[in-house]
Amino acid sequence: MFPVVKNPALSIVVDYPGTDAETVENTITIPLENQVSTIGGISEIRSTSEKGKSLIRLDFENDTNIDVKTLEIKERIETIINTFPKEVRKPRVLNFDPNEMPIAVISLNATDSRSLGELRAFADSIVKKDIEGINGVSKVTVSGGKIKEILISFDIRKLNSYNIRLADINEAIYFNNRTSTIASVEEKGGLYQVRLKGKFSKLDDLVDLPISSPDIGKSITLGNVANIQNSYRDEDSTYRVNGNQNIGIYVYKKYDANILSISSEIKKTVSHLSQDGTKFDLLYNQADNIRNTYFNLICIIAVTIAILFFAAKKKGNIDIPKFIGTILSQLILSFLLISFIHFILKKDFDLLCVLSIYLSFAIWIVFYFNFIQNHTIDSIGEKKLLLFITPSIPILFFPGILLNNTVAVNLIRMAIMTSIGVLNNYIVYKYFYQNLSTNKLDKFPTIITIPEKSKTQSVLYEPQKNKRDLILNFLLIIVPIVMIFALIQSSKEVYFNVEDDRIYGYVELPADSNFEYTDEIVQKIESKLVANPNVKDVISQVEPSHAFLIINYHKSFFQVILSFPHSINRLVDKTLHFVILQKNLI
């Protein structure tokens, strides 16, 4: 809803379960900082080491290409990841604010006998990759189900007989199961990386992996000294909808991405991936709220026009139909013009743009009733006054640059759009309202006696004037149609949501709380919330020591808030914090 301040940044998140903050700092944080600090364009590095987790935030200069930097950082991490202990989970590089909420939540469940483990594998290997490929998606996380892993059980006697160490096997697996950059190709001004894919694709690749044995002077396969089989990782996360276990898919967007476009692509992807026995439910879609806001905007415009209608009627000397038609034309053209300018400049149509439209309309109404309607100045005076007002509005905000550059730039943008709106309103009035009045009078002929010379001049002038009016009226009709068609075709997100029918919450437990204890607490909270008659759905993502909840309600928000203390009061103690996050209402 508010202007987006460009702040290119990346976050590196690494989980190291069961370790204290000092170990995380020395083992994970410091080596990663040293590895990425030499990358160009970084303006600031901030890191946090806590129990079981390392978070490194990298702030870049404003003109940095964040996609290129993401690739560079991932390559740097690949060169150091093999030095981490095996308990360390794969580092994640995120180009979004960790405090940002998901724009879509998809629930995946089976209508046949397939297990949650099979569904999780389907979500990780196919669904996640397809959604991550959508332009504008920052990250996709999958929660719930059982995660497949490969379990390797060694025969110690065989290892000793072949004189093979576990470190030798670990090294062989690592160097044969990675994708490497082997060359760079420069073409047409672009630099492209050539990668050699070397990841294991099936279990037999591991079974047939050669291991060198110095005692026998030749290589043996991993299958000769170990039993290799598919297994499931110990459960450390879960996903539920109203208490029922499912697979949850959370979609996050980049800071400058178009939510409407992403939502449309997600629906296409989900529809394409749907198959017999698999059911996708889009439980939360932020784009739906944005579309609903269009209706609210129309209602606001209708109320504004109604107020002006009664004001014009009170004046008594205003043609009401033409006056309302002019107002509608001014609002529509201002909206389309400012939207189109932002679309061309690839800027978001935010709250400041809406304010600029209303501010320009308010300035025009004051200008009209005080100068034009009362005939206090002539046509030339009107234009001179407008030429003074329109540049004065942005100039008023220029001194703000000395105080806060970011805020001043957005306010100046609003002022410029306001000036454009005022000029648009005046032009529409001159060539729409006045032309209608002139054309209406022309329908009633008057008999007058004029000299032959003047009559000839009038006859010569009238066709030119009628031709000009015809062209202007044609442009007033065709230009809005073309602009509306262009905006619809582009799926441009021209307004941000200011209402939401859901609540976001975090459940935070002490850092050393295990998954079983956290899951037990969250289940109790879910049961209490689901029992609340005002709650529609409760979606939960549970991990050790914390959980994220999305609570959909039946529009009666204040009743839900009043009933929450009764629902969870008995569960809250010194070790549990339930935080209700952002909620904006109009």
TORZA-58741 format. One line per field, with one value per residue (C-alpha): residue in three letters; x, y, z; residue number from 1. Coordinates in Angstrom, 1 decimal. Last residue first. Layout:
N
type <- c(ala  ...)
u <- c(X  ...)
v <- c(Y  ...)
w <- c(Z  ...)
seq <- c(NUM  ...)
//
This chain:
586
type <- c(ile  leu  asn  lys  gln  leu  ile  val  phe  his  leu  thr  lys  asp  val  leu  arg  asn  ile  ser  his  pro  phe  ser  leu  ile  val  gln  phe  phe  ser  lys  his  tyr  asn  ile  ile  leu  phe  ala  his  ser  pro  glu  val  gln  ser  ile  val  asp  lys  val  asn  pro  asn  ala  val  leu  lys  ser  glu  ile  lys  gln  val  ile  glu  asp  thr  tyr  glu  phe  asn  ser  asp  ala  pro  leu  glu  val  tyr  gly  tyr  ile  arg  asp  asp  glu  val  asn  phe  tyr  val  glu  lys  ser  ser  gln  ile  leu  ala  phe  ile  met  val  ile  pro  val  ile  ile  leu  leu  phe  asn  leu  ile  leu  asp  arg  lys  asn  lys  gln  pro  glu  tyr  leu  val  ser  gln  thr  lys  ser  lys  glu  pro  ile  thr  ile  ile  thr  pro  phe  lys  asp  leu  lys  asn  thr  ser  leu  asn  gln  tyr  phe  tyr  lys  tyr  val  ile  tyr  asn  asn  leu  val  gly  ile  ser  thr  met  ile  ala  met  arg  ile  leu  asn  val  ala  val  thr  asn  asn  leu  leu  ile  gly  pro  phe  phe  leu  ile  pro  ile  ser  pro  thr  ile  phe  leu  leu  leu  lys  lys  glu  gly  ile  ser  asp  ile  thr  his  asn  gln  ile  phe  asn  phe  tyr  phe  val  ile  trp  ile  ala  phe  ser  leu  tyr  ile  ser  leu  val  cys  leu  leu  asp  phe  asp  lys  lys  leu  ile  phe  his  ile  phe  ser  ile  leu  leu  phe  ser  leu  ile  leu  gln  ser  leu  ile  thr  gly  ile  phe  lys  pro  ile  asp  ile  asn  gly  lys  lys  lys  ala  ala  phe  phe  leu  ile  ala  ile  thr  val  ala  ile  ile  cys  ile  leu  asn  phe  tyr  thr  asn  arg  ile  asn  asp  ala  gln  asn  tyr  leu  leu  asp  phe  lys  thr  gly  asp  gln  ser  leu  his  ser  val  thr  lys  lys  ile  glu  ser  ser  ile  ser  leu  ile  asn  ala  asp  tyr  lys  lys  tyr  val  tyr  ile  gly  ile  asn  gln  asn  gly  asn  val  arg  tyr  thr  ser  asp  glu  asp  arg  tyr  ser  asn  gln  ile  asn  ala  val  asn  gly  leu  thr  ile  ser  lys  gly  ile  asp  pro  ser  ser  ile  pro  leu  asp  val  leu  asp  asp  leu  lys  ser  phe  lys  gly  lys  leu  arg  val  gln  tyr  leu  gly  gly  lys  glu  glu  val  ser  ala  ile  thr  ser  thr  arg  asn  asn  phe  tyr  ile  ala  glu  asn  ile  asp  ala  leu  arg  ile  asn  tyr  ser  asn  leu  lys  arg  ile  asp  phe  ser  ile  leu  ile  glu  lys  ile  lys  gly  gly  ser  val  thr  val  lys  ser  val  gly  asn  ile  gly  glu  ile  asp  lys  lys  val  ile  ser  asp  ala  phe  ala  arg  leu  glu  gly  leu  ser  arg  ser  asp  thr  ala  asn  leu  ser  ile  val  ala  ile  pro  met  glu  asn  pro  asp  phe  asn  leu  val  arg  pro  lys  arg  val  glu  lys  pro  phe  thr  asn  ile  ile  thr  glu  ile  arg  glu  lys  ile  glu  leu  thr  lys  val  asp  ile  asn  thr  asp  asn  glu  phe  asp  leu  arg  ile  leu  ser  lys  gly  lys  glu  ser  thr  ser  arg  ile  glu  ser  ile  gly  gly  ile  thr  ser  val  gln  asn  glu  leu  pro  ile  thr  ile  thr  asn  glu  val  thr  glu  ala  asp  thr  gly  pro  tyr  asp  val  val  ile  ser  leu  ala  pro  asn  lys  val  val  pro  phe  met)
u <- c(-10.3  -8.5  -4.9  -3.8  -0.2  0.8  -0.9  1.9  1.4  4.2  4.9  7.4  5.8  2.3  -0.3  -2.5  -5.3  -5.8  -5.9  -9.6  -10.9  -8.2  -9.2  -12.9  -12.6  -10.2  -12.6  -15.6  -13.7  -12.9  -16.4  -15.3  -15.6  -12.0  -8.8  -6.0  -2.5  -0.1  3.7  5.4  8.4  10.7  11.2  9.2  5.4  3.6  -0.1  -3.2  -6.3  -9.5  -12.9  -12.7  -15.8  -17.3  -14.1  -13.6  -11.0  -9.0  -9.0  -8.1  -5.3  -3.8  -3.7  -2.1  0.5  1.5  1.9  3.9  6.3  6.9  7.5  9.7  12.2  12.3  15.9  15.2  12.4  9.0  7.6  4.2  3.8  0.6  -0.9  -4.6  -7.0  -9.7  -7.4  -8.0  -5.8  -4.8  -2.5  -3.6  -2.4  -1.2  -0.7  -2.2  -0.5  -3.5  -5.8  -3.5  -3.2  -7.0  -7.7  -5.2  -6.7  -10.2  -9.2  -7.5  -10.5  -13.2  -11.5  -9.5  -12.8  -14.1  -10.9  -11.0  -14.7  -14.1  -11.2  -13.4  -16.3  -13.9  -12.5  -16.0  -17.1  -14.3  -15.0  -18.8  -18.0  -15.6  -18.3  -20.9  -18.5  -18.0  -21.7  -22.6  -24.8  -28.5  -29.6  -31.9  -30.9  -30.5  -31.0  -28.7  -25.6  -26.5  -26.0  -22.7  -21.4  -22.4  -20.9  -17.8  -17.6  -17.8  -15.5  -12.7  -12.3  -13.2  -11.0  -8.1  -8.6  -8.8  -5.7  -3.7  -4.8  -3.9  -0.4  0.2  -0.9  1.4  4.3  3.4  3.2  6.6  7.9  6.6  8.3  11.6  11.3  10.8  13.9  16.1  15.3  16.0  17.8  15.6  12.6  13.4  12.0  8.5  7.1  8.7  6.4  3.2  4.6  5.0  1.2  0.0  1.7  0.8  -2.7  -3.0  -1.8  -4.3  -7.2  -6.1  -6.2  -9.7  -11.0  -10.9  -13.6  -16.2  -17.8  -17.9  -14.3  -12.6  -13.8  -16.0  -13.5  -10.2  -11.6  -12.8  -9.5  -7.5  -9.7  -9.3  -5.5  -5.5  -7.7  -5.5  -2.3  -3.6  -4.3  -0.7  0.7  -1.1  0.7  0.8  4.2  6.9  8.0  8.4  5.9  3.5  3.9  3.0  0.1  -1.3  -1.1  -2.9  -5.5  -6.4  -6.4  -8.5  -11.1  -11.3  -11.6  -14.2  -16.3  -16.2  -17.1  -20.1  -21.3  -21.1  -22.8  -25.7  -26.0  -26.0  -24.9  -26.9  -28.5  -25.6  -27.3  -27.5  -23.7  -23.1  -25.6  -23.8  -20.4  -21.4  -22.7  -19.5  -17.4  -19.7  -19.4  -15.6  -15.3  -17.5  -15.3  -12.2  -13.9  -14.7  -11.1  -10.0  -11.6  -8.9  -6.2  -7.7  -7.8  -4.1  -3.1  -4.1  -4.5  -6.0  -5.2  -6.2  -4.4  -5.6  -3.7  -5.2  -5.5  -3.4  -3.1  0.3  -1.1  -3.8  -1.2  1.1  -1.8  -3.0  0.6  1.0  -2.1  -1.0  2.4  0.9  -1.4  1.3  3.7  7.2  9.3  10.1  10.5  7.6  7.1  5.2  4.4  3.6  1.9  1.6  -1.3  -2.0  -5.5  -5.9  -7.8  -5.1  -1.8  1.8  4.7  8.3  11.2  10.2  13.2  14.2  12.7  14.4  15.7  18.3  22.1  23.7  27.5  30.9  30.3  27.6  30.1  31.9  35.4  38.5  41.9  45.2  43.9  45.2  44.9  41.1  39.6  35.8  33.8  30.1  27.9  25.5  25.4  24.4  22.0  19.9  19.0  19.8  23.1  24.3  27.0  25.8  28.6  28.0  28.9  28.4  27.3  28.7  26.7  27.9  26.8  28.5  31.0  31.3  32.5  33.9  33.8  31.2  30.5  27.4  27.9  27.6  30.9  33.2  31.0  30.4  34.1  35.0  32.6  33.8  37.4  36.4  34.7  38.1  38.9  41.5  39.7  39.5  38.7  35.8  34.5  34.5  32.8  29.8  28.4  24.7  23.8  20.4  19.2  16.7  13.0  11.3  8.1  5.0  4.8  6.3  7.5  9.1  9.1  11.3  11.6  8.9  8.9  9.1  7.8  10.6  10.2  6.7  7.9  10.8  8.5  5.8  8.3  11.0  9.9  6.1  6.3  8.6  6.3  3.3  5.2  6.0  2.5  1.4  -0.6  -3.9  -6.1  -7.4  -4.0  -3.2  -1.5  -2.3  -1.2  -0.3  0.1  1.6  3.8  4.6  7.7  9.8  12.6  12.9  13.6  16.5  17.0  20.2  19.7  22.6  22.2  21.8  24.7  24.8  27.5  30.0  31.0  34.1  32.2  30.1  33.1  33.3  29.6  29.0  31.1  29.1  25.8  27.1  28.0  24.6  22.8  25.0  23.9  20.2  20.7  22.0  23.4  22.3  21.2  24.4  24.1  23.1  24.1  22.3  23.8  21.7  23.2  21.0  21.1  21.4  21.9  24.4  23.4  25.2  25.3  27.3  27.1  27.7  28.3  28.9  31.8  32.1  35.1  32.8  31.3  33.9  35.0  31.4  30.7  33.8  32.7  29.0  29.3  31.9  32.9  29.5  27.5  29.8  29.3  25.5  25.1  24.6  21.8  20.6  22.9  20.6  22.1  20.3  22.0  20.0  20.2  19.6  18.6  16.9  14.4  11.8  8.4  5.7  2.9  0.0)
v <- c(1.1  -1.7  -2.8  -5.9  -6.7  -9.6  -11.3  -12.7  -15.8  -16.0  -19.1  -19.8  -17.6  -18.9  -18.7  -21.8  -20.7  -17.4  -19.0  -19.0  -16.5  -14.0  -14.6  -13.8  -10.0  -10.2  -12.5  -10.3  -7.3  -9.1  -10.1  -11.0  -14.8  -15.5  -16.9  -17.5  -17.9  -19.4  -19.6  -21.9  -21.7  -23.8  -26.7  -26.2  -25.9  -24.4  -23.7  -22.9  -22.2  -21.8  -20.1  -18.6  -16.7  -19.8  -20.3  -24.1  -23.9  -21.4  -23.7  -26.8  -24.9  -23.6  -27.1  -28.4  -25.6  -26.7  -30.4  -29.4  -27.3  -30.2  -32.7  -30.4  -29.7  -26.6  -25.3  -21.9  -21.2  -21.0  -18.6  -19.0  -16.5  -15.1  -13.7  -12.7  -12.9  -11.1  -8.3  -4.7  -2.1  -4.0  -2.3  -0.7  -0.7  -4.2  -4.4  -7.4  -6.1  -6.8  -5.0  -1.9  -1.8  -2.2  0.6  2.9  2.2  2.8  6.0  7.3  6.5  8.5  11.7  11.5  11.4  14.4  16.3  15.3  16.3  19.6  20.4  19.6  21.7  24.6  24.3  24.0  27.1  29.4  29.7  30.3  32.8  34.7  34.8  36.1  38.8  40.1  39.9  42.1  40.6  40.4  37.8  34.8  32.3  28.6  26.2  23.1  25.4  26.0  22.3  22.2  25.1  23.6  20.2  22.0  23.7  20.5  18.4  20.5  23.0  20.7  17.8  20.2  21.6  18.2  17.0  20.0  19.4  15.7  16.5  18.8  16.1  13.6  16.0  16.5  12.7  12.2  15.1  13.4  10.1  11.8  13.8  10.6  9.0  12.1  12.9  16.4  18.3  16.6  18.1  21.5  20.2  19.7  23.2  23.1  20.1  22.2  25.4  24.0  23.4  26.5  29.2  27.7  27.2  30.9  31.9  29.6  30.9  34.5  33.9  32.5  35.4  35.9  36.3  34.5  33.0  29.5  29.8  31.4  30.2  27.2  25.9  26.5  24.9  21.9  21.7  21.7  18.9  16.8  17.2  16.1  13.2  12.0  12.7  10.7  7.7  8.0  8.3  5.1  3.0  2.6  0.8  2.1  0.5  4.0  3.1  1.6  4.6  6.9  4.6  4.6  8.4  8.8  6.1  7.5  11.1  10.0  8.2  11.0  13.8  11.9  11.2  14.8  16.0  13.6  14.8  18.5  17.7  15.9  18.7  21.8  24.3  27.5  26.1  26.2  23.7  21.2  21.5  20.7  17.8  16.3  16.9  14.7  12.0  12.2  11.6  8.7  7.0  7.5  5.8  2.9  2.4  2.3  -0.3  -2.5  -2.2  -3.3  -6.7  -7.3  -6.6  -9.0  -11.8  -11.1  -12.0  -15.6  -17.9  -21.3  -22.2  -25.9  -28.4  -32.0  -35.0  -38.5  -38.0  -35.0  -31.3  -30.1  -28.0  -26.4  -25.6  -24.0  -21.9  -20.8  -19.8  -17.9  -15.8  -15.2  -14.0  -11.5  -10.1  -9.9  -7.9  -8.1  -5.2  -6.6  -10.1  -12.5  -15.3  -18.6  -21.0  -24.6  -26.8  -30.5  -31.8  -32.9  -32.2  -29.9  -27.2  -27.1  -28.6  -28.5  -30.3  -29.8  -31.8  -35.4  -37.7  -38.0  -40.8  -43.7  -44.9  -47.7  -48.2  -51.2  -50.6  -52.2  -53.7  -51.2  -48.4  -49.9  -51.2  -49.6  -51.2  -51.8  -54.4  -52.6  -49.0  -49.3  -46.6  -46.2  -46.3  -45.2  -48.1  -48.2  -44.4  -44.1  -47.0  -44.8  -42.4  -38.9  -38.3  -34.7  -34.1  -31.3  -29.5  -25.7  -23.2  -19.7  -16.9  -13.4  -11.0  -8.4  -10.3  -13.5  -14.2  -17.8  -18.9  -22.3  -25.3  -24.3  -27.4  -29.3  -31.7  -35.3  -36.9  -34.7  -35.1  -38.8  -39.5  -37.3  -38.9  -42.4  -41.4  -39.8  -43.1  -44.8  -47.7  -50.3  -52.9  -55.4  -52.5  -51.3  -54.9  -55.4  -52.0  -52.9  -49.5  -48.4  -45.7  -44.1  -41.9  -39.2  -38.6  -35.8  -36.8  -34.6  -31.0  -27.8  -26.7  -23.2  -21.2  -18.1  -14.9  -15.3  -12.4  -14.4  -17.9  -20.5  -20.9  -22.2  -25.0  -25.9  -26.2  -28.3  -30.8  -32.2  -30.8  -31.1  -34.6  -35.8  -34.3  -36.1  -39.4  -38.9  -37.9  -41.3  -42.1  -44.0  -41.7  -38.2  -36.8  -33.4  -30.2  -26.9  -23.7  -20.5  -17.3  -13.9  -15.1  -12.6  -10.4  -10.4  -12.3  -9.3  -10.8  -11.9  -15.2  -17.3  -20.6  -22.6  -26.4  -27.8  -28.2  -31.6  -32.7  -30.2  -27.4  -27.6  -28.9  -25.7  -23.6  -23.5  -23.9  -20.7  -18.6  -20.0  -19.1  -15.6  -15.0  -16.3  -14.0  -11.0  -11.5  -11.4  -8.4  -6.2  -3.3  0.3  0.9  -0.3  -3.6  -4.7  -8.2  -9.8  -12.9  -15.1  -18.1  -20.6  -23.3  -21.0  -17.5  -15.9  -12.6  -11.0  -7.6  -6.7  -3.3  -1.6  -4.6  -3.7  -6.1  -9.5  -9.6  -10.0  -13.2  -15.8  -13.9  -13.5  -17.2  -18.3  -16.0  -17.1  -20.9  -22.5  -19.6  -17.9  -21.1  -22.4  -19.2  -19.3  -22.8  -25.9  -28.5  -27.7  -25.8  -23.9  -21.4  -18.3  -16.0  -12.8  -10.6  -6.8  -4.3  -1.4  0.2  2.0  0.7  3.3  2.4  0.0)
w <- c(7.1  8.7  8.9  10.8  11.4  13.7  16.6  18.8  20.9  23.5  25.5  28.3  31.0  30.4  27.7  27.3  29.6  27.8  24.3  23.3  25.9  24.9  21.2  21.6  21.4  18.4  16.6  17.3  16.0  12.7  11.7  8.2  8.7  9.8  8.3  10.8  9.4  11.9  12.1  14.6  16.9  19.2  16.7  13.5  13.0  10.0  10.9  8.9  10.9  8.8  9.2  12.7  14.0  15.6  17.8  18.1  15.4  17.6  20.7  18.8  17.0  20.3  21.7  18.5  18.8  22.3  21.2  18.1  20.1  22.6  19.8  17.8  20.6  22.8  23.1  21.8  24.3  22.7  20.1  18.5  15.7  14.3  11.1  11.0  8.1  6.3  4.9  4.0  2.6  -0.6  -3.1  -6.3  -9.9  -10.2  -14.0  -15.6  -18.8  -21.0  -18.6  -18.5  -22.3  -22.8  -20.3  -22.0  -25.5  -24.3  -22.4  -25.6  -27.9  -26.3  -25.4  -28.7  -30.7  -28.8  -29.6  -33.3  -33.6  -31.8  -34.2  -37.2  -35.9  -35.4  -38.9  -40.4  -38.4  -39.4  -43.1  -42.6  -39.9  -42.1  -44.8  -42.4  -41.2  -44.8  -45.6  -42.6  -40.0  -39.4  -36.8  -36.8  -34.1  -34.7  -31.7  -32.1  -31.8  -28.1  -27.3  -29.2  -27.2  -23.8  -24.8  -25.9  -22.5  -20.5  -22.7  -24.2  -21.4  -18.6  -19.8  -20.2  -16.7  -15.1  -17.0  -15.8  -12.2  -12.5  -13.9  -11.0  -8.5  -10.2  -9.8  -6.1  -5.5  -7.0  -4.9  -1.9  -2.9  -3.5  -0.2  1.9  0.4  0.7  4.3  5.7  2.9  0.3  2.1  0.6  -2.8  -1.5  -2.2  -5.7  -6.6  -6.0  -7.5  -11.0  -11.3  -9.5  -11.7  -15.1  -13.7  -12.8  -16.2  -17.9  -15.9  -16.5  -20.2  -20.0  -17.9  -14.1  -11.4  -13.5  -10.4  -11.9  -13.3  -10.3  -6.9  -7.9  -10.5  -8.6  -5.4  -7.4  -9.3  -6.1  -4.7  -7.9  -7.8  -4.2  -4.9  -7.8  -5.8  -2.8  -5.0  -6.4  -2.9  -1.9  -4.5  -8.3  -8.5  -10.8  -14.1  -15.7  -18.4  -15.9  -13.6  -16.5  -17.4  -13.9  -13.8  -17.1  -16.3  -12.9  -14.2  -17.3  -15.1  -12.5  -15.1  -17.3  -14.2  -13.1  -16.6  -16.8  -13.4  -14.5  -17.9  -16.1  -13.4  -15.6  -13.1  -12.1  -9.0  -6.6  -4.4  -7.2  -7.6  -4.0  -4.1  -7.1  -5.5  -2.6  -4.9  -7.0  -3.9  -2.7  -6.2  -6.2  -2.8  -3.9  -7.0  -4.8  -2.6  -5.7  -6.8  -3.3  -3.9  -6.6  -4.1  -1.6  -4.2  -5.0  -1.5  -2.1  0.9  1.0  -2.7  -2.5  -4.6  -4.8  -6.1  -6.7  -10.4  -11.5  -10.9  -12.0  -14.9  -12.7  -10.0  -12.6  -14.2  -10.7  -9.7  -13.0  -12.2  -8.7  -9.8  -12.3  -9.6  -7.0  -9.3  -8.0  -6.6  -3.2  -4.4  -3.7  -1.2  -1.8  1.0  0.1  2.8  2.6  4.7  8.3  9.6  12.6  10.8  8.1  9.3  8.4  10.2  11.0  12.6  11.7  11.6  7.9  5.8  4.2  0.9  1.0  0.8  2.6  2.7  1.9  -1.6  -2.5  -2.3  -5.3  -5.2  -6.7  -7.2  -5.5  -3.0  0.1  -1.3  -1.8  -4.0  -3.8  -7.0  -6.8  -8.1  -5.2  -5.1  -8.7  -8.2  -5.8  -8.6  -9.9  -8.2  -8.9  -11.5  -13.7  -15.4  -15.6  -18.2  -16.9  -19.3  -19.6  -21.7  -24.2  -27.2  -26.1  -23.3  -22.2  -18.8  -18.0  -15.6  -13.1  -11.0  -10.0  -7.1  -6.2  -7.2  -5.1  -2.0  -2.3  -2.7  0.2  2.5  1.5  2.2  5.5  6.5  6.1  3.8  4.8  2.6  5.5  7.9  5.7  5.3  9.1  9.7  7.4  6.7  6.7  4.2  4.6  1.7  2.6  1.9  3.8  5.6  5.4  6.3  5.0  1.6  1.2  -2.0  -2.3  -4.2  -6.8  -9.3  -12.5  -11.9  -11.9  -8.1  -8.8  -11.1  -8.7  -5.7  -7.5  -9.0  -6.7  -3.3  -3.8  -5.3  -2.5  0.1  -1.5  -1.5  2.2  3.0  1.8  -1.3  -0.7  -2.9  -2.6  -1.7  -0.2  -1.2  0.5  -1.2  0.7  -1.3  -0.7  2.1  4.9  5.0  8.2  6.4  3.9  0.5  -1.5  0.3  0.1  2.1  3.5  3.5  7.0  9.3  11.0  8.6  10.1  7.7  5.6  2.6  2.5  1.7  -2.1  -2.5  -0.4  -2.8  -5.8  -4.0  -3.3  -7.0  -8.2  -5.8  -6.8  -10.4  -9.4  -7.2  -10.0  -7.8  -8.6  -5.0  -3.3  -1.5  2.0  3.1  6.0  7.7  9.9  11.7  13.6  16.2  19.2  18.0  15.7  14.0  11.2  9.5  6.4  4.8  1.5  -0.7  -4.3  -5.0  -3.4  -1.0  2.1  0.8  2.1  5.2  6.3  5.6  7.7  10.6  10.7  10.4  12.8  15.0  15.2  15.4  18.2  20.2  19.8  21.1  19.0  18.8  15.2  12.8  10.5  8.0  6.7  4.2  3.6  0.6  0.1  -2.5  -0.7  -3.0  -1.0  -2.0  -1.6  0.8  0.0)
seq <- c(586  585  584  583  582  581  580  579  578  577  576  575  574  573  572  571  570  569  568  567  566  565  564  563  562  561  560  559  558  557  556  555  554  553  552  551  550  549  548  547  546  545  544  543  542  541  540  539  538  537  536  535  534  533  532  531  530  529  528  527  526  525  524  523  522  521  520  519  518  517  516  515  514  513  512  511  510  509  508  507  506  505  504  503  502  501  500  499  498  497  496  495  494  493  492  491  490  489  488  487  486  485  484  483  482  481  480  479  478  477  476  475  474  473  472  471  470  469  468  467  466  465  464  463  462  461  460  459  458  457  456  455  454  453  452  451  450  449  448  447  446  445  444  443  442  441  440  439  438  437  436  435  434  433  432  431  430  429  428  427  426  425  424  423  422  421  420  419  418  417  416  415  414  413  412  411  410  409  408  407  406  405  404  403  402  401  400  399  398  397  396  395  394  393  392  391  390  389  388  387  386  385  384  383  382  381  380  379  378  377  376  375  374  373  372  371  370  369  368  367  366  365  364  363  362  361  360  359  358  357  356  355  354  353  352  351  350  349  348  347  346  345  344  343  342  341  340  339  338  337  336  335  334  333  332  331  330  329  328  327  326  325  324  323  322  321  320  319  318  317  316  315  314  313  312  311  310  309  308  307  306  305  304  303  302  301  300  299  298  297  296  295  294  293  292  291  290  289  288  287  286  285  284  283  282  281  280  279  278  277  276  275  274  273  272  271  270  269  268  267  266  265  264  263  262  261  260  259  258  257  256  255  254  253  252  251  250  249  248  247  246  245  244  243  242  241  240  239  238  237  236  235  234  233  232  231  230  229  228  227  226  225  224  223  222  221  220  219  218  217  216  215  214  213  212  211  210  209  208  207  206  205  204  203  202  201  200  199  198  197  196  195  194  193  192  191  190  189  188  187  186  185  184  183  182  181  180  179  178  177  176  175  174  173  172  171  170  169  168  167  166  165  164  163  162  161  160  159  158  157  156  155  154  153  152  151  150  149  148  147  146  145  144  143  142  141  140  139  138  137  136  135  134  133  132  131  130  129  128  127  126  125  124  123  122  121  120  119  118  117  116  115  114  113  112  111  110  109  108  107  106  105  104  103  102  101  100  99  98  97  96  95  94  93  92  91  90  89  88  87  86  85  84  83  82  81  80  79  78  77  76  75  74  73  72  71  70  69  68  67  66  65  64  63  62  61  60  59  58  57  56  55  54  53  52  51  50  49  48  47  46  45  44  43  42  41  40  39  38  37  36  35  34  33  32  31  30  29  28  27  26  25  24  23  22  21  20  19  18  17  16  15  14  13  12  11  10  9  8  7  6  5  4  3  2  1)
//
